[in-house]
Amino acid sequence: MEDTTSSPSRSVSRRALVKGAAWSVPVIAVAAATPLAAASTATNVGNFALNGTCGVLGLLGPGFTLTAGAAPLPTGTIINITGSGIANIGVFSVTGGTATVNVLSPASRQITLTAPLAAGATIDFRTTLSISVAFTLSATTTLPTGFVAGSGAKQTGGVSSTLVLCSAS
């Protein structure tokens, strides 16, 4: 005896196929983009501040203070200092933290933090220049790869001396 029941053949219409494909594209795109977004996060070091300072005539030379915000500043943070109006910007000392000072030229120095600067802590960079000499110093901070500054961070500072007056920012 032979079974004569047959199941009806089922075919998918082109319209159903296109509709299914159209719905799958956004799902695939979102799934593919999610790992990239998750991998691109950087550590926010908060609102740190780099400020110029005139120093105190005869006691402290002019220079800069770097104060960490709510998070530590990482090892490898760089402060580039350039001077103008003078042939040599002097020797920079570091107090309140650990950093190396590299002489790039008579008018520029690169200071690199060799240890993290704790949250809320301040490190000073002072030059041997006297504020009784006319000069301008400018400094900029660069964070290592993988770190970003807070939206209110002050990443630049300046000192300007006019033989009589000194101003800092």
DSSP file (Angstrom, degrees, kcal/mol; ACC not computed):
  #  RESIDUE AA STRUCTURE BP1 BP2  ACC     N-H-->O    O-->H-N    N-H-->O    O-->H-N    TCO  KAPPA ALPHA  PHI   PSI    X-CA   Y-CA   Z-CA
    1    1 A M              0   0    0      0, 0.0     2,-0.4     0, 0.0     0, 0.0   0.000 360.0 360.0 360.0 140.3    0.0    0.0    0.0
    2    2 A E        -     0   0    0      2,-0.0     2,-0.6     0, 0.0     0, 0.0  -0.855 360.0-126.0-112.7 138.6    1.2    3.4   -0.9
    3    3 A D        -     0   0    0     -2,-0.4     0, 0.0     1,-0.1     0, 0.0  -0.730  25.4-179.9 -84.7 123.5    0.8    6.6    1.0
    4    4 A T        +     0   0    0     -2,-0.6     2,-0.4     2,-0.1    -1,-0.1   0.357  41.6 113.1-107.7   4.8   -0.7    9.2   -1.3
    5    5 A T        -     0   0    0      2,-0.0     2,-0.4     0, 0.0    -2,-0.1  -0.619  44.9-175.1 -77.5 135.2   -0.9   12.1    1.1
    6    6 A S        -     0   0    0     -2,-0.4    -2,-0.1     3,-0.0     3,-0.0  -0.962  24.0-122.1-129.2 147.7    1.4   14.9    0.1
    7    7 A S        -     0   0    0     -2,-0.4     2,-0.1     1,-0.1     3,-0.1  -0.677  37.0-105.9 -88.1 143.6    2.2   18.1    1.8
    8    8 A P        -     0   0    0      0, 0.0     2,-0.2     0, 0.0    -1,-0.1  -0.415  38.6-108.3 -68.2 142.1    1.5   21.2   -0.2
    9    9 A S        -     0   0    0     -2,-0.1     2,-0.5     1,-0.0    -3,-0.0  -0.497  32.0-148.8 -72.8 138.1    4.7   22.9   -1.5
   10   10 A R        -     0   0    0     -2,-0.2     2,-0.4    -3,-0.1    -1,-0.0  -0.923  15.9-177.4-112.1 127.3    5.5   26.1    0.3
   11   11 A S        -     0   0    0     -2,-0.5     2,-0.5     0, 0.0    -2,-0.0  -0.947  23.3-129.0-124.1 147.5    7.3   28.9   -1.5
   12   12 A V        -     0   0    0     -2,-0.4     2,-0.1     1,-0.0    -2,-0.0  -0.802  27.1-127.5 -94.8 130.1    8.4   32.2   -0.1
   13   13 A S     >  -     0   0    0     -2,-0.5     4,-1.9     1,-0.1     5,-0.1  -0.381  16.2-120.1 -74.5 156.1    7.3   35.2   -2.0
   14   14 A R  H  > S+     0   0    0      1,-0.2     4,-2.5     2,-0.2     5,-0.2   0.870 113.9  57.3 -60.9 -36.5    9.9   37.7   -3.2
   15   15 A R  H  > S+     0   0    0      1,-0.2     4,-2.4     2,-0.2    -1,-0.2   0.915 106.9  46.9 -62.8 -44.2    8.0   40.4   -1.2
   16   16 A A  H  > S+     0   0    0      2,-0.2     4,-2.2     1,-0.2    -1,-0.2   0.878 112.4  51.2 -65.7 -37.6    8.4   38.4    2.1
   17   17 A L  H  X S+     0   0    0     -4,-1.9     4,-2.1     2,-0.2    -2,-0.2   0.924 112.1  45.1 -65.6 -45.3   12.1   37.8    1.4
   18   18 A V  H  X S+     0   0    0     -4,-2.5     4,-2.4     2,-0.2    -2,-0.2   0.899 112.6  52.1 -66.0 -41.1   12.8   41.5    0.8
   19   19 A K  H  X S+     0   0    0     -4,-2.4     4,-1.6    -5,-0.2    -2,-0.2   0.912 110.5  47.8 -62.7 -43.1   10.8   42.6    3.8
   20   20 A G  H  X S+     0   0    0     -4,-2.2     4,-1.4     1,-0.2    -1,-0.2   0.893 112.1  49.4 -64.6 -40.6   12.7   40.1    6.0
   21   21 A A  H  X S+     0   0    0     -4,-2.1     4,-1.4     1,-0.2    -2,-0.2   0.892 107.5  54.8 -66.4 -39.6   16.1   41.3    4.6
   22   22 A A  H  < S+     0   0    0     -4,-2.4    -1,-0.2     1,-0.2    -2,-0.2   0.873 109.3  47.7 -63.0 -37.5   15.1   45.0    5.2
   23   23 A W  H  X S+     0   0    0     -4,-1.6     4,-0.8     1,-0.2    -1,-0.2   0.789 108.8  54.5 -73.7 -27.5   14.4   44.3    8.9
   24   24 A S  H  X S+     0   0    0     -4,-1.4     4,-2.5     1,-0.2     5,-0.2   0.784  93.3  70.0 -79.8 -25.4   17.7   42.4    9.4
   25   25 A V  H  X S+     0   0    0     -4,-1.4     4,-2.5     1,-0.2     5,-0.2   0.935 100.2  44.9 -60.3 -50.2   20.0   45.2    8.1
   26   26 A P  H  > S+     0   0    0      0, 0.0     4,-2.5     0, 0.0     5,-0.2   0.894 113.5  51.6 -62.3 -36.4   19.4   47.6   11.1
   27   27 A V  H  X S+     0   0    0     -4,-0.8     4,-2.2     2,-0.2    -2,-0.2   0.924 112.1  45.4 -64.5 -44.3   19.8   44.7   13.6
   28   28 A I  H  X S+     0   0    0     -4,-2.5     4,-2.2     2,-0.2    -1,-0.2   0.900 112.5  51.8 -65.5 -40.9   23.1   43.6   12.0
   29   29 A A  H  X S+     0   0    0     -4,-2.5     4,-1.9    -5,-0.2    -2,-0.2   0.912 111.7  46.0 -63.6 -43.3   24.4   47.2   11.9
   30   30 A V  H  X S+     0   0    0     -4,-2.5     4,-1.7     1,-0.2    -1,-0.2   0.918 113.0  49.9 -65.9 -43.0   23.6   47.8   15.6
   31   31 A A  H  < S+     0   0    0     -4,-2.2    -1,-0.2    -5,-0.2    -2,-0.2   0.869 112.5  47.5 -64.3 -36.3   25.2   44.5   16.6
   32   32 A A  H  X S+     0   0    0     -4,-2.2     4,-0.6     1,-0.2    -1,-0.2   0.845 112.7  48.5 -73.9 -33.6   28.3   45.3   14.6
   33   33 A A  H  X S+     0   0    0     -4,-1.9     4,-2.0     1,-0.2     3,-0.2   0.764  94.6  74.9 -79.5 -25.8   28.7   48.9   15.9
   34   34 A T  H  X S+     0   0    0     -4,-1.7     4,-2.1     1,-0.2     5,-0.2   0.900  93.6  48.9 -58.7 -47.3   28.3   48.0   19.6
   35   35 A P  H  > S+     0   0    0      0, 0.0     4,-1.7     0, 0.0    -1,-0.2   0.875 110.6  52.7 -62.8 -34.2   31.8   46.4   20.1
   36   36 A L  H  X S+     0   0    0     -4,-0.6     4,-0.9    -3,-0.2    -2,-0.2   0.916 109.9  47.5 -65.6 -42.9   33.4   49.4   18.5
   37   37 A A  H >< S+     0   0    0     -4,-2.0     3,-0.6     1,-0.2    -1,-0.2   0.898 112.2  49.9 -65.7 -40.1   31.7   51.9   20.7
   38   38 A A  H >< S+     0   0    0     -4,-2.1     3,-0.7     1,-0.2    -1,-0.2   0.840 109.7  51.5 -67.8 -32.3   32.5   49.9   23.8
   39   39 A A  H 3< S+     0   0    0     -4,-1.7    -1,-0.2     1,-0.2    -2,-0.2   0.645  97.4  68.4 -79.9 -14.9   36.2   49.7   22.9
   40   40 A S  T <<  +     0   0    0     -4,-0.9     2,-0.3    -3,-0.6    -1,-0.2   0.148  68.2 125.3 -95.6  21.4   36.6   53.4   22.3
   41   41 A T    <   -     0   0    0     -3,-0.7     2,-0.3   106,-0.0    -3,-0.0  -0.608  40.2-164.9 -82.3 140.0   36.3   54.6   25.9
   42   42 A A        -     0   0    0     -2,-0.3     2,-0.5   105,-0.0   105,-0.2  -0.855  28.5-101.0-119.0 156.5   39.1   56.7   27.4
   43   43 A T  E     -a  147   0A   0    103,-2.9   105,-2.6    -2,-0.3     2,-0.6  -0.667  32.0-140.4 -80.1 123.9   39.8   57.5   31.1
   44   44 A N  E     -a  148   0A   0     -2,-0.5   105,-0.2   103,-0.2     3,-0.1  -0.759  12.9-168.2 -86.8 121.4   38.6   61.0   32.0
   45   45 A V        -     0   0    0    103,-2.8    26,-0.9    -2,-0.6    24,-0.5   0.397  36.0-134.4 -91.3   2.5   41.1   62.7   34.3
   46   46 A G        -     0   0    0    102,-0.4   104,-2.8    24,-0.1     2,-1.3  -0.292  47.7 -25.1  82.1-164.0   38.7   65.5   35.2
   47   47 A N        +     0   0    0    102,-0.2    -1,-0.1   106,-0.1     2,-0.1  -0.621  69.2 168.4 -95.0  78.2   39.2   69.2   35.4
   48   48 A F        -     0   0    0     -2,-1.3   106,-2.7    21,-0.1     2,-0.4  -0.368  22.6-138.6 -80.2 168.0   42.9   69.7   36.1
   49   49 A A  E     -Bc  67 154B   0     18,-2.4    18,-2.7   104,-0.2     2,-0.6  -0.989  14.7-165.0-139.3 129.7   44.5   73.1   35.8
   50   50 A L  E     +B   66   0B   0    104,-2.1     2,-0.4    -2,-0.4    16,-0.2  -0.962  25.3 178.9-107.2 118.0   47.8   74.4   34.4
   51   51 A N  E     -B   65   0B   0     14,-2.7    14,-2.6    -2,-0.6     2,-0.2  -0.952  26.5-128.3-125.9 140.4   48.4   77.9   35.7
   52   52 A G  E     -B   64   0B   0     -2,-0.4     2,-0.3   106,-0.3    12,-0.3  -0.514  25.9-165.0 -75.4 152.5   51.3   80.4   35.1
   53   53 A T  E     -B   63   0B   0     10,-2.4    10,-2.5    -2,-0.2   114,-0.1  -0.994  22.4-149.9-143.6 137.1   52.8   81.9   38.2
   54   54 A C        -     0   0    0     -2,-0.3    77,-0.1     8,-0.2     2,-0.1   0.708  37.7-149.5 -76.2 -20.6   55.1   84.9   38.6
   55   55 A G        -     0   0    0      7,-0.1     2,-0.4     8,-0.1    -1,-0.2  -0.424  31.2 -64.1  80.1-163.4   56.9   83.5   41.7
   56   56 A V  B >>  -F   60   0C   0      4,-1.5     3,-2.8    -2,-0.1     4,-2.1  -0.987  54.5-106.1-130.1 120.3   58.3   85.8   44.4
   57   57 A L  T 34 S+     0   0    0     -2,-0.4     4,-0.1     1,-0.3    -2,-0.1  -0.169 104.1   2.5 -49.6 123.0   61.1   88.2   43.5
   58   58 A G  T 34 S+     0   0    0      1,-0.1    -1,-0.3     2,-0.1     3,-0.1   0.226 134.5  54.1  84.8 -14.0   64.3   86.8   45.0
   59   59 A L  T <4 S+     0   0    0     -3,-2.8     2,-0.4     1,-0.4    -2,-0.2   0.771 110.4  19.2-115.4 -54.8   62.7   83.7   46.4
   60   60 A L  B  < S-F   56   0C   0     -4,-2.1    -4,-1.5    -6,-0.0    -1,-0.4  -0.982  71.1-133.8-126.4 131.7   60.8   81.7   43.8
   61   61 A G        -     0   0    0     -2,-0.4    69,-0.1    -6,-0.2    67,-0.1  -0.304  35.6 -91.4 -74.4 165.1   61.3   81.9   40.0
   62   62 A P        +     0   0    0      0, 0.0    65,-3.0     0, 0.0     2,-0.3  -0.257  69.3 109.0 -69.1 164.8   58.4   82.2   37.6
   63   63 A G  E     -BD  53 126B   0    -10,-2.5   -10,-2.4    63,-0.2     2,-0.3  -0.930  57.6 -57.8 166.7-138.5   56.9   79.1   36.1
   64   64 A F  E     -BD  52 125B   0     61,-2.8    61,-3.0    -2,-0.3     2,-0.4  -0.969  22.2-149.2-142.6 151.5   53.8   76.9   36.3
   65   65 A T  E     -BD  51 124B   0    -14,-2.6   -14,-2.7    -2,-0.3     2,-0.5  -0.977  10.3-160.6-119.0 140.1   51.7   74.9   38.7
   66   66 A L  E     -BD  50 123B   0     57,-2.6    57,-2.3    -2,-0.4     2,-0.5  -0.981   9.3-171.1-120.4 118.3   49.8   71.8   37.6
   67   67 A T  E     -BD  49 122B   0    -18,-2.7   -18,-2.4    -2,-0.5    55,-0.2  -0.947  17.5-133.9-115.4 123.7   46.9   70.8   39.9
   68   68 A A        -     0   0    0     53,-2.5    52,-0.2    -2,-0.5   -22,-0.1  -0.375  18.5-140.7 -70.6 152.1   45.1   67.5   39.3
   69   69 A G        -     0   0    0    -24,-0.5    51,-1.3     2,-0.5    52,-0.2   0.334  57.6 -45.8 -86.6-139.6   41.3   67.5   39.4
   70   70 A A  S    S+     0   0    0     49,-0.2    49,-0.2    50,-0.1   -24,-0.1   0.625 128.8  48.4 -72.9 -13.7   39.1   64.8   41.0
   71   71 A A  S    S-     0   0    0    -26,-0.9    -2,-0.5    47,-0.1    49,-0.3  -0.900  97.6 -95.9-123.9 154.5   41.2   62.0   39.3
   72   72 A P        -     0   0    0      0, 0.0    46,-0.2     0, 0.0    47,-0.1  -0.322  33.6-119.5 -65.4 150.2   44.9   61.5   39.3
   73   73 A L  B     -G  117   0D   0     44,-2.4    44,-2.3    45,-0.1     3,-0.1  -0.799  40.6-117.4 -86.0 133.9   46.9   62.8   36.3
   74   74 A P    >   -     0   0    0      0, 0.0     3,-1.6     0, 0.0    39,-0.2  -0.263  24.0 -93.7 -77.5 157.2   48.7   59.8   34.7
   75   75 A T  T 3  S+     0   0    0      1,-0.2    39,-0.2    39,-0.1     3,-0.1  -0.400 113.2  42.4 -55.9 139.7   52.3   59.0   34.3
   76   76 A G  T 3  S+     0   0    0     37,-2.7    -1,-0.2     1,-0.4     2,-0.2   0.375  74.0 145.7  96.3  -4.6   53.4   60.2   30.8
   77   77 A T    <   -     0   0    0     -3,-1.6    36,-2.6    36,-0.1     2,-0.4  -0.503  38.3-148.2 -64.4 134.0   51.5   63.5   31.0
   78   78 A I  E     -HI 112 142E   0     64,-3.0    64,-2.8    34,-0.2     2,-0.5  -0.883  17.6-166.3-114.2 137.6   53.6   66.1   29.1
   79   79 A I  E     -HI 111 141E   0     32,-3.0    32,-2.9    -2,-0.4     2,-0.5  -0.978  10.8-160.8-119.2 114.9   53.9   69.8   29.7
   80   80 A N  E     -HI 110 140E   0     60,-2.6    60,-1.9    -2,-0.5     2,-0.5  -0.860   8.0-168.4 -98.1 125.3   55.6   71.7   26.8
   81   81 A I  E     -HI 109 139E   0     28,-2.9    28,-2.5    -2,-0.5     2,-0.4  -0.951   6.0-179.2-117.3 130.1   57.0   75.1   27.8
   82   82 A T  E     -HI 108 138E   0     56,-2.7    56,-2.7    -2,-0.5     2,-0.3  -0.964   7.3-159.8-127.1 146.9   58.2   77.7   25.2
   83   83 A G  E     - I   0 137E   0     24,-2.6     2,-0.3    -2,-0.4    54,-0.2  -0.871   6.5-173.8-123.7 156.8   59.7   81.1   25.8
   84   84 A S  E     + I   0 136E   0     52,-2.2    52,-2.1    -2,-0.3     3,-0.1  -0.978  62.8  42.2-144.9 158.6   60.1   84.2   23.8
   85   85 A G  S    S+     0   0    0     -2,-0.3     2,-0.3    50,-0.2    49,-0.1   0.473 104.9  69.8  85.9   2.8   61.8   87.6   24.3
   86   86 A I  S    S-     0   0    0     50,-0.1    -1,-0.1     1,-0.1     3,-0.1  -0.992  77.8-130.2-151.2 148.5   64.9   85.9   25.8
   87   87 A A  S    S+     0   0    0     -2,-0.3     2,-0.4     1,-0.2    -1,-0.1   0.844  95.6  20.6 -71.2 -34.0   67.7   83.7   24.5
   88   88 A N        -     0   0    0     19,-0.1    -1,-0.2     1,-0.1    19,-0.2  -0.993  59.9-152.7-141.6 130.2   67.4   81.0   27.3
   89   89 A I        -     0   0    0     17,-2.4    40,-0.5    -2,-0.4    39,-0.2   0.378  48.5-128.1 -86.3   6.0   64.4   80.3   29.5
   90   90 A G        -     0   0    0     16,-0.3     2,-0.4    38,-0.1    -1,-0.2  -0.176  37.2 -40.9  86.9-175.1   66.6   78.9   32.3
   91   91 A V        -     0   0    0     -3,-0.1    37,-0.6    12,-0.0     2,-0.4  -0.797  54.1-143.5 -95.1 130.6   66.7   75.7   34.3
   92   92 A F  E     -E  127   0B   0     -2,-0.4     2,-0.3    35,-0.2    35,-0.2  -0.807  11.0-160.8 -98.0 134.4   63.4   74.3   35.5
   93   93 A S  E     -E  126   0B   0     33,-3.0    33,-1.9    -2,-0.4     2,-0.4  -0.778   8.0-143.5-106.6 157.6   63.0   72.7   38.9
   94   94 A V  E     +E  125   0B   0     -2,-0.3     2,-0.3    31,-0.2    31,-0.2  -0.985  21.5 171.3-124.3 127.4   60.2   70.3   39.9
   95   95 A T  E     +E  124   0B   0     29,-1.9    29,-3.2    -2,-0.4     3,-0.1  -0.990  59.0  32.1-134.4 147.1   58.6   70.2   43.4
   96   96 A G  S    S+     0   0    0     -2,-0.3     2,-0.3    27,-0.2    26,-0.1   0.484 119.2  19.1  92.2   3.3   55.6   68.4   44.7
   97   97 A G  S    S-     0   0    0     27,-0.1     2,-0.5    20,-0.1    -1,-0.2  -0.964  87.4 -82.2-177.4-175.3   55.8   65.4   42.4
   98   98 A T        +     0   0    0     -2,-0.3    16,-1.9    17,-0.2    17,-0.8  -0.947  53.2 138.6-117.8 131.2   58.1   63.5   40.1
   99   99 A A  E     -J  113   0E   0     -2,-0.5     2,-0.4    14,-0.3    14,-0.2  -0.983  42.6-121.4-159.5 157.8   58.9   64.5   36.5
  100  100 A T  E     -J  112   0E   0     12,-2.3    12,-2.1    -2,-0.3     2,-0.5  -0.847  18.7-147.5-104.8 146.5   61.8   64.7   34.1
  101  101 A V  E     -J  111   0E   0     -2,-0.4     2,-0.5    10,-0.2    10,-0.2  -0.963  13.9-168.4-115.4 118.8   62.8   68.0   32.4
  102  102 A N  E     -J  110   0E   0      8,-2.9     8,-2.6    -2,-0.5     2,-0.7  -0.913  18.1-136.6-109.2 132.3   64.1   67.7   28.9
  103  103 A V  E     +J  109   0E   0     -2,-0.5     6,-0.2     6,-0.2   -12,-0.0  -0.780  26.2 172.3 -85.7 113.9   65.8   70.6   27.2
  104  104 A L  E     -     0   0E   0      4,-1.8     5,-0.2    -2,-0.7    -1,-0.2   0.796  69.8 -26.1 -90.0 -33.6   64.5   70.7   23.6
  105  105 A S  E >  S-J  108   0E   0      3,-1.7     3,-1.5     1,-0.0    -1,-0.4  -0.936  77.5 -83.4-163.9 172.9   66.2   74.1   22.8
  106  106 A P  T 3  S+     0   0    0      0, 0.0   -17,-2.4     0, 0.0   -16,-0.3   0.808 131.4  39.5 -57.8 -25.9   67.3   77.2   24.7
  107  107 A A  T 3  S+     0   0    0    -19,-0.2   -24,-2.6   -18,-0.1     2,-0.3   0.273 113.2  57.8-108.7  11.2   63.7   78.4   24.5
  108  108 A S  E <   -HJ  82 105E   0     -3,-1.5    -4,-1.8   -26,-0.2    -3,-1.7  -0.998  51.0-177.7-147.0 143.8   61.8   75.2   25.1
  109  109 A R  E     -HJ  81 103E   0    -28,-2.5   -28,-2.9    -2,-0.3     2,-0.5  -0.961  14.0-150.9-132.4 149.8   61.5   72.5   27.7
  110  110 A Q  E     -HJ  80 102E   0     -8,-2.6    -8,-2.9    -2,-0.3     2,-0.5  -0.983  12.3-166.9-123.6 120.5   59.4   69.3   27.8
  111  111 A I  E     -HJ  79 101E   0    -32,-2.9   -32,-3.0    -2,-0.5     2,-0.4  -0.915   4.2-169.3-109.1 129.8   58.4   68.1   31.3
  112  112 A T  E     -HJ  78 100E   0    -12,-2.1   -12,-2.3    -2,-0.5     2,-0.3  -0.976  23.8-124.0-123.7 126.5   57.0   64.6   31.6
  113  113 A L  E     - J   0  99E   0    -36,-2.6   -37,-2.7    -2,-0.4   -14,-0.3  -0.513  20.2-170.8 -65.7 128.3   55.3   63.2   34.7
  114  114 A T  S    S+     0   0    0    -16,-1.9   -15,-0.2    -2,-0.3    -1,-0.1   0.396  74.6  27.4-101.9  -0.1   57.2   60.0   35.8
  115  115 A A  S    S-     0   0    0    -17,-0.8   -17,-0.2   -41,-0.1    -1,-0.1  -0.968 100.6 -85.6-150.7 153.7   54.6   59.1   38.4
  116  116 A P        -     0   0    0      0, 0.0     2,-0.7     0, 0.0   -18,-0.1  -0.295  35.7-129.1 -60.8 147.0   50.9   59.8   38.7
  117  117 A L  B     -G   73   0D   0    -44,-2.3   -44,-2.4   -20,-0.1     3,-0.1  -0.901  34.0-119.7 -97.2 115.1   49.9   63.2   40.2
  118  118 A A    >   -     0   0    0     -2,-0.7     3,-2.2   -46,-0.2   -50,-0.4  -0.069  38.1 -80.3 -57.3 152.6   47.3   62.3   42.9
  119  119 A A  T 3  S+     0   0    0      1,-0.3   -49,-0.2   -49,-0.2    -1,-0.2  -0.300 118.1   8.1 -53.5 129.1   43.8   63.8   42.7
  120  120 A G  T 3  S+     0   0    0    -51,-1.3    -1,-0.3   -49,-0.3    -2,-0.1   0.316 100.5 128.5  80.5  -8.2   43.9   67.4   44.1
  121  121 A A    <   -     0   0    0     -3,-2.2   -53,-2.5   -52,-0.2     2,-0.4  -0.398  47.4-143.2 -80.6 158.0   47.7   67.5   44.3
  122  122 A T  E     -D   67   0B   0    -55,-0.2     2,-0.4   -26,-0.1   -55,-0.2  -0.969   9.5-165.5-124.7 137.9   49.8   70.2   42.8
  123  123 A I  E     -D   66   0B   0    -57,-2.3   -57,-2.6    -2,-0.4     2,-0.4  -0.970  14.3-145.6-119.7 138.7   53.3   70.0   41.2
  124  124 A D  E     -DE  65  95B   0    -29,-3.2   -29,-1.9    -2,-0.4     2,-0.5  -0.845  10.8-167.6-108.5 140.5   55.4   73.2   40.6
  125  125 A F  E     +DE  64  94B   0    -61,-3.0   -61,-2.8    -2,-0.4     2,-0.4  -0.968  19.1 179.6-123.8 111.0   57.7   73.8   37.6
  126  126 A R  E     -DE  63  93B   0    -33,-1.9   -33,-3.0    -2,-0.5   -63,-0.2  -0.907  14.5-149.3-119.6 141.7   59.9   76.9   38.3
  127  127 A T  E     - E   0  92B   0    -65,-3.0   -35,-0.2    -2,-0.4   -37,-0.1  -0.641  23.8-123.1-102.5 163.4   62.6   78.5   36.2
  128  128 A T  S    S+     0   0    0    -37,-0.6   -38,-0.1    -2,-0.2   -36,-0.1   0.427  73.6 120.2 -83.8   0.4   65.8   80.3   37.2
  129  129 A L        -     0   0    0    -40,-0.5     2,-0.4   -67,-0.2    -2,-0.1  -0.286  62.5-128.8 -61.7 150.8   64.7   83.4   35.3
  130  130 A S    >   -     0   0    0    -69,-0.1     3,-1.4     1,-0.1   -69,-0.1  -0.820   8.9-133.0 -98.7 143.3   64.2   86.6   37.2
  131  131 A I  T 3  S+     0   0    0     -2,-0.4    32,-0.4     1,-0.3    31,-0.2   0.499 101.8  76.8 -74.7   0.6   60.9   88.5   36.8
  132  132 A S  T 3  S+     0   0    0     30,-0.1     2,-0.4    29,-0.1    -1,-0.3   0.329  84.8  78.3 -87.5   8.5   63.1   91.7   36.4
  133  133 A V  S <  S-     0   0    0     -3,-1.4     2,-0.4    31,-0.0    30,-0.4  -0.917  90.2-114.8-113.2 141.5   63.8   90.4   32.8
  134  134 A A        +     0   0    0     -2,-0.4     2,-0.3    28,-0.2    28,-0.2  -0.648  58.7 126.9 -78.9 126.7   61.3   90.8   30.0
  135  135 A F  E     - K   0 161E   0     26,-1.5    26,-2.9    -2,-0.4     2,-0.4  -0.976  45.7-135.9-165.1 167.7   60.1   87.5   28.7
  136  136 A T  E     -IK  84 160E   0    -52,-2.1   -52,-2.2    -2,-0.3     2,-0.4  -0.997  15.4-168.1-134.7 134.2   57.0   85.4   27.9
  137  137 A L  E     -IK  83 159E   0     22,-3.1    22,-2.4    -2,-0.4     2,-0.4  -0.974   3.7-173.4-119.9 137.4   56.5   81.7   28.8
  138  138 A S  E     -IK  82 158E   0    -56,-2.7   -56,-2.7    -2,-0.4     2,-0.4  -0.983   3.0-170.1-128.1 142.3   53.7   79.6   27.5
  139  139 A A  E     -IK  81 157E   0     18,-2.4    18,-1.9    -2,-0.4     2,-0.3  -0.984   5.1-172.1-135.4 145.9   52.8   76.0   28.5
  140  140 A T  E     -IK  80 156E   0    -60,-1.9   -60,-2.6    -2,-0.4     2,-0.4  -0.990  15.9-138.1-135.6 143.6   50.5   73.3   27.2
  141  141 A T  E     -I   79   0E   0     14,-2.2     2,-0.4    -2,-0.3   -62,-0.2  -0.837  13.7-170.8-104.0 138.3   49.5   70.0   28.6
  142  142 A T  E     -I   78   0E   0    -64,-2.8   -64,-3.0    -2,-0.4    -2,-0.0  -0.996  13.3-146.3-127.5 125.9   49.2   66.8   26.6
  143  143 A L        -     0   0    0     -2,-0.4   -66,-0.1   -66,-0.2     3,-0.1  -0.581  27.4-101.8 -87.2 152.3   47.7   63.6   28.1
  144  144 A P    >   -     0   0    0      0, 0.0     3,-1.5     0, 0.0    -1,-0.1  -0.231  53.8 -74.8 -66.0 162.7   48.9   60.1   27.2
  145  145 A T  T 3  S+     0   0    0      1,-0.2     3,-0.1  -103,-0.0  -103,-0.0  -0.317 121.1  34.4 -56.5 136.8   46.9   58.0   24.8
  146  146 A G  T 3  S+     0   0    0      1,-0.3  -103,-2.9    -3,-0.1     2,-0.4   0.418 101.4  93.9  95.2  -0.1   43.8   56.6   26.5
  147  147 A F  E <   -a   43   0A   0     -3,-1.5     2,-0.3  -105,-0.2    -1,-0.3  -0.961  50.1-171.3-126.4 144.2   43.2   59.6   28.7
  148  148 A V  E     -a   44   0A   0   -105,-2.6  -103,-2.8    -2,-0.4  -102,-0.4  -0.955  22.3-119.0-131.6 152.3   41.0   62.7   28.1
  149  149 A A        -     0   0    0     -2,-0.3  -102,-0.2  -105,-0.2  -105,-0.0  -0.540  35.0-102.7 -84.6 153.4   40.6   66.0   30.0
  150  150 A G    >   -     0   0    0   -104,-2.8     3,-1.8    -2,-0.2    -1,-0.1  -0.302  37.4-104.4 -67.5 161.6   37.3   67.0   31.6
  151  151 A S  T 3  S+     0   0    0      1,-0.3    -1,-0.1  -104,-0.1    -2,-0.0   0.725 121.2  46.0 -64.8 -20.9   35.3   69.7   29.8
  152  152 A G  T 3  S+     0   0    0      2,-0.1    -1,-0.3  -103,-0.0  -105,-0.1   0.241  82.7 131.3-104.4  13.5   36.4   72.4   32.2
  153  153 A A    <   -     0   0    0     -3,-1.8     2,-0.8  -107,-0.1  -104,-0.2  -0.358  53.3-139.9 -67.9 144.9   40.1   71.5   32.3
  154  154 A K  B     +c   49   0B   0   -106,-2.7  -104,-2.1     1,-0.1    -1,-0.1  -0.895  27.3 171.8-106.4 101.6   42.6   74.3   31.9
  155  155 A Q        +     0   0    0     -2,-0.8   -14,-2.2  -106,-0.2     2,-0.3   0.443  56.0  53.3 -95.0  -2.2   45.3   72.8   29.7
  156  156 A T  E     +K  140   0E   0    -16,-0.2     2,-0.3  -106,-0.2  -106,-0.2  -0.941  55.9 175.1-133.1 155.3   47.3   76.0   29.0
  157  157 A G  E     -K  139   0E   0    -18,-1.9   -18,-2.4    -2,-0.3     2,-0.3  -0.962   7.8-160.9-150.5 166.2   49.0   78.7   31.0
  158  158 A G  E     -K  138   0E   0     -2,-0.3    11,-2.8   -20,-0.2     2,-0.4  -0.995  10.4-161.7-152.2 156.0   51.2   81.7   30.6
  159  159 A V  E     -KL 137 168E   0    -22,-2.4   -22,-3.1    -2,-0.3     2,-0.4  -0.997  12.0-174.8-136.9 135.0   53.6   84.1   32.3
  160  160 A S  E     -KL 136 167E   0      7,-2.9     7,-2.7    -2,-0.4     2,-0.4  -0.989   1.5-172.1-135.8 126.5   54.6   87.5   31.0
  161  161 A S  E     -KL 135 166E   0    -26,-2.9   -26,-1.5    -2,-0.4     5,-0.2  -0.947  11.2-173.0-119.8 139.0   57.2   89.8   32.5
  162  162 A T        -     0   0    0      3,-2.9     2,-0.4    -2,-0.4   -28,-0.2  -0.085  58.7 -94.5-119.8  33.4   57.9   93.4   31.3
  163  163 A L  S    S+     0   0    0    -30,-0.4     3,-0.1   -32,-0.4   -29,-0.1  -0.042 123.4  32.1  77.0 -31.2   61.0   94.3   33.4
  164  164 A V  S    S+     0   0    0     -2,-0.4     2,-0.3     1,-0.3    -1,-0.2   0.713 119.1  41.1-118.9 -46.5   58.7   95.8   36.1
  165  165 A L        -     0   0    0     -3,-0.1    -3,-2.9   -33,-0.0     2,-0.4  -0.792  58.4-161.7-112.0 149.8   55.4   93.9   36.1
  166  166 A C  E     -L  161   0E   0     -2,-0.3     2,-0.4    -5,-0.2    -5,-0.2  -0.991   7.6-175.0-127.3 138.4   54.6   90.2   35.8
  167  167 A S  E     -L  160   0E   0     -7,-2.7    -7,-2.9    -2,-0.4     2,-0.3  -0.981   3.6-168.0-131.5 148.0   51.3   88.7   34.9
  168  168 A A  E      L  159   0E   0     -2,-0.4    -9,-0.2    -9,-0.2  -115,-0.1  -0.952 360.0 360.0-134.5 151.4   50.2   85.0   34.9
  169  169 A S              0   0    0    -11,-2.8   -10,-0.2    -2,-0.3   -13,-0.1   0.311 360.0 360.0-140.2 360.0   47.3   83.1   33.5
